[in-house]
Amino acid sequence: MWLKPKDMTASTFLQRVNNAKHHKADFNILIMTNDFLDTWVKASNIDTLIKLVKSKEKCSCFVSPLSFTIPFKDSADLGEYAIAFIKAYKQKEKVNFGLYACPKTNDKDAEELIKWWTQQKYHGSRQH
């Protein structure tokens, strides 16, 4: 049985890819289906995710069970997973890592999302 997004939250996904035992393995991967729902990332996740967008902490790559490619000697950055989740939420799209992904943190995207979320919170608090 493969890991599935429906059995996880954004936080549990990040805990799984950031598992220390994976870093010592020959394959630093998380095998999981790529069938994320477009509502998988929730507004309640964003405050936690936004704190991680600049992280360059190394973690596991995502690999779909359908992939023939296994990234050897590579790792992902925790921050780019957070960025991908926030972008999906912001654009009301599904998270999609394709057959495999070892995403690296993009500082420009991180800054833009921090600015966007700050504006969302500011405008949201003024409406109450």
Buried (B, 14 or more C-beta within 10 A) or exposed (E): EEBEBEEBBBEEBBEBBBEEEBEEEEBBBBBBBBBBEEEBBEEEBBEBBBEBBBBEEBBBBBBBEEBEEEBEEBBBBBBBBBBBBBBBBBEEEBBEBEEBBBBEBBEEBBEBBBEBBEEBEEEEEEEE
